[in-house]
Amino acid sequence: MDILKKHLTLKLLTRVVCLAAIALTAYVILVLLRDSHNLTGFILPDKLGYLSYYGRLLALSIMTLFVAYKGKGSKGAYLLASFWAGYILNNDISSMLIAGSVVRILADAGTSAIVAALFIYSLQNFPEPIDAAGINSIIKNKPLRRYLNWLLKPINLWLYFALAILALYLLIGFTKMHFPFADLIIMITGVLFMAINYFRSASKGRNSILWFFWGVLALILTDTFFSLLDVFNVAQSPYIHVFRSFLETFILITTLFMSIFFADSFDTGVIIKRTLVNGFLFLLIILIYNTAEHYLMHTINEHLEINDAFASSLLSGVLILAIRPLHHKLEHFLDHKFKNAHMPERS
């Protein structure tokens, strides 16, 4: 009876948080539309950027509400939906405050610390709850094992861990530090709990985690790609950032939807393998080509007086010949990593 009561309470709280996320996001969008005269000085890409950003928050909030009402009763799914709703509320609150103000730094740090604790708690329970025995059987490093077991206690996670993250966010906010210490700690901790749940879960549970991992992987590859474009100054069009925003929105929504509702519909291991192999090789091509184009071709052209178009075509051909064998090697290496990800459960 107590378990049922806790489950119904969690379900109700999840719906309340998701409704609050939708309401606040809608309010922020309405205020933005009401004050649209302030955007008259913005060019079209800036306006599209606003549309993508707030469209992402609204779409994610609707998706979390759908999970809260149509989910299959999993505690992990409800907690994951609550985390995304908290992430949306955090962004909405930040956007309503003056950038750089003390109030915004305090509010952003406070809500971020709560959302971080909720993120860790959701991964401790998605798709199934993790216990000390599970941590001890998977994690062999003693300090890491103690740290993760320490976080299983609610007071340690919701008080001490949250206070530590709050202090880091305040330090970053007030000192204008660029290195994301807090985000790094949160992501590493989350990935460790995700790995534990992956190795302890059955086939469908593993696929749910793999879809979540696919989202993280796709976002990392996307950020790396656009960072390379910025480093090499390849793309000057302002629409590039708009496309990046829409692409990240698609990745986030796909990750949430597939990990909860359709985790077992596709061979997730193959999808991740394709994303990892093709994404890595594509980034490698971009890196090699642009490095060669910026530093080697100009030197060759200067000394040998070779036409730029000919040198570019020659380099492209060499890259195509070199990448094909590497593609097969990477696929072969990753085959055994995911070969059991979609195997049916044994009776």
N, C-alpha and C positions, 0 to 999 in steps of 0.2 A: 504493500500500500504506500509506504514511504517513497519507494522508487518511482511508482506511478505518479505520485504527487509532485516529486521533483521534476519528472519528465514533463508534466503538464505545465509546471511553472516555467521551465526553460523554454518550452514552446511558446508560451504567452509572452515572455520577455523578449524572445527573438522577434516575434511579430511587432511588438511595441517599438523596438529599436529600428526595425526595417521601415515601419510606417513613419517614424521620426526622420529617418534618412530621406525618404521620398518627400515628406512635407518641407523639410528645410532646403532640400535641393530645388524643389519647385519654387519656394519663396525667393531664393537667391536668383533664379532665372527670371522670375517676374520683376524683381527689383532691377535687374540688368536691362530687361526690355523696357521698363518704365523710364529708366535713365539712359535710354539708347542715344539721346542727343549727345551724351558725353563720348560716344564712340564715333562721332562723325569725322574726327581727325584720324581715325584708324584706317589703314588700307585693308583691302579685301582679305589677304592672308591672315591678318591679325583677327579679323572678325570670324573667319573660319576656325582659327585656333580656339577662340572663346567657345564657338559652337561645339567643337570636338571635345573640349575639356568638360563643359557642363553636360553635354550629351552623354559622355562617358559616365559621369556621376549619376545622372538620371537613369540610364540604362542599367547600371549595376545595382542601383537601389531597387528598381522594379524586379530585377532578377533575384535579389536577396529576398524580397517579399514573396515571390513565387516559390522559392525554396521553403520559406517559413510556413506557407499554407499548403503546398503540394509535396513537400518532402516526405520521405518514407519513414519518418519517425526516428531517424538516427540522431543520437546526441551529437556526434561529430559534425553532421551536416548542419544542424541548428547552430552550433558554435561557429562553424565556418561562415554561415550566413551572417551571424552577429558580428564577426570580425570585419567582413566587408562593409556592413552597415556602419560600424564604428569608423572604418577608414573613410567612408563618404562623409560622415558627420565631421570628422577631423578636418577634411578639406573644405567643407562648407563654412565651418566656423573661422578657419584661417582666412578665407576669401572675404569674409565680412569685416575683418579688422584691418587697421592701417598697417601696411607693410613696414617692418622694422621697429614698430612701437613696442614698448615694454609689455603692454597688455597682450599684444599678439604673441610675443615670445613666450610669455607665461602660459597663455591659453594653449598655444600650439604644443609646448613641452608637456603640459598636463594631460591633454587628450591623447597625445602620441604615446605617452607612457602607459596609459590605460589600454589603448589599442594594441600596444606591443605585448602586454601581458595576456590580452585576449587572443592574440595571434598564437602565442606559445601554447596557451591552454587548448585552443582548437586543434592544434597539431598533436597534442597529447591524447586527443580523443578521436581523431579522424584517420581512418574510418572506424577504428575500434580503440577503446581506452588502453593506455599503456600502464603497466605496473612496474615495480622495482625488479621483479624477476625477469621481465622482458628486457629491461635496460642492462641488467647484469649478464644476460646471455648473449647480447649482441655487442655491447661496447666493452672492449678489452682494456682500454686505457683507464687506469684507476682514477686519476684526477677528473677526467671527463665523466666517468661513471658516477662519482660522488656529486659532481655538479648537477647532472641530470636528475639523479635521485633527490637531491636537495630541492630542485624545482617542482617535484611532484607534490610537495607539501603546499597547500593553498596559501598559508601565511607567507612562505618564502617567495612564492611567485607574485602574489597580489600586493605584497607590502614591500619586502626588501628588494626584489628584482625590479619592481615598478619604480621604487625610489631611486635605485641606481641609474635606471634609464632616464628618469626625470632629471637627475643631476647632470647626466651627459648631454641631454638635449638643451638644458639651460646653459651649460658651458659653451656648447656650439653656437647657440643663439646669441649670447652676449659677447662672445669673443670673435664672432664671424668666422669661425674655423670651418675650413672646407672639407676636411677629412671626416667621413661619416662613421665615427667610432660606434655610436649607438646602433645605427642601422646594421653595421657589420656584426655586432654581437647578437642582435635579434635574428638576423638571417642565418648565421652559423648555428645558433641554438635551434631554430626552427627546422633546418635541414637535418640535424642530428635526430630529432624526434621523428621526422618524416622517414628517415632511413630505418629507424627501429621499427616503426609501424609497417614499413614495406616488407621487411624480412620476417615479420611475425604474422602477416595477413595472408588470407587465402587469395585465390586468383582475382576475384572481383575487387577486393580491397586493395590489392597491389595495383590494379589498373586505375583505381581512383587516385592513388598517390602519384602514379606515373603521369596522369593528366595534369595534376598540380605541378609536378616537376617539369612537364613539357612547357607550361606557362612561364615558369621561372627561366628555363633555358631559352625559350623564344624571346623573352624580354631582354635577357643578357645579350643574345646575338643581335637583336635589333638595336640596342643601345650602342654596342660595339661598332656595328656597321655605320650608324649615323655619326658616331664619334670619329671614325676614320675619315668620313667625308669632310667633317669640320677640320681635322688635323691637316689633311692634304688640300683643303680649300677647293674641293672638287665641285660642289654644288652651291651656287650662289642664290638660287631661287628661294624666295620665302615660302613657297608652297611645299618645300621639302619638309619643313617642320610641321606643317598641317598634315601631310601624309603620314609622318611619324606618329602624330597624336592619334589619328584614326586607326592606324595599324595596331598601336598598343591597346586601344579600346577594344578592338576585335579580339586580340589575344586574351585580355582579361576576362571578357564575357565568355569566350569559348572555353577557357580553363574552368571557370566556375560551373558552367552548364554541363560540360562533359564529365567532370570529376564527380558530380553528384547524381546526374540522371542517366547518362549514357556511357558510363565508364567501361562496361563490358560489351559495347556494341562493335568495337573495332579492335584490331590487334595493336594495342598501344605501344608495345615494344618496337614494332616496325615503324610507326609514326615518329617516335622519338629518335630512332636510329637514322631515319631519313633526314629529320630536322638537324640532328647533330652533325652528320656527315656532310650533307649539302651546305648547311649553314657555315660550318667550319671551313670547308674548302672555298666557299664563295668569299669569305672574309680573308682567307689566305691569298686568293687571287687579287683581291682589291689591294691588300697590303703590298704584295710583291710588285704588282703592276705599277701602282702609284709611286712606290719607292724607286723602282727602276726608271719610271718616266721622269721623276723629279731630279734624280741624282745621277743616274747612269747615262740616260739617253742624251741629255744635254752635253755631257762630256764627250760621248762618242760622236755626236753630230759636230761638235766644235773641232775635234781633231781629225775626223775622217770625212767630214762634210757629207754625211749621209742624210738623205731626205727624211724628215720627221715621220711622214706617213709610212714609208718603207720600214723604218726602225720599229714603229708601233705594230705594224702587221707581223713583222718577224718575231717580236716579243710575244704577241698573242698566240702565234702558232706554237712557239716553244712551251708556253704555259699549258696549252691544250694537251700537248703530247705528254707533259710531265704530270698533269693532274689526274689523268685517266687511271694509271696504275695505282696512284695514291688513293683514289676513290675506292677501288676494289679492296685494297689493303685495309682501309678503315672499316669498310662494311664487314669484311671477314672478321676483324678484331671485335666488332660490336655485336656480331651475330650471337655469340654465346652469352653475352651480357644480358640480353633480353629474351633469350629463347624460351625461358620459363614464365615470362610475364603474363602470357595469355593462355597458359595450359589449363585445361579443365581440372576442377578439384577432384581429388581421389575420394572415393567413397570409403 
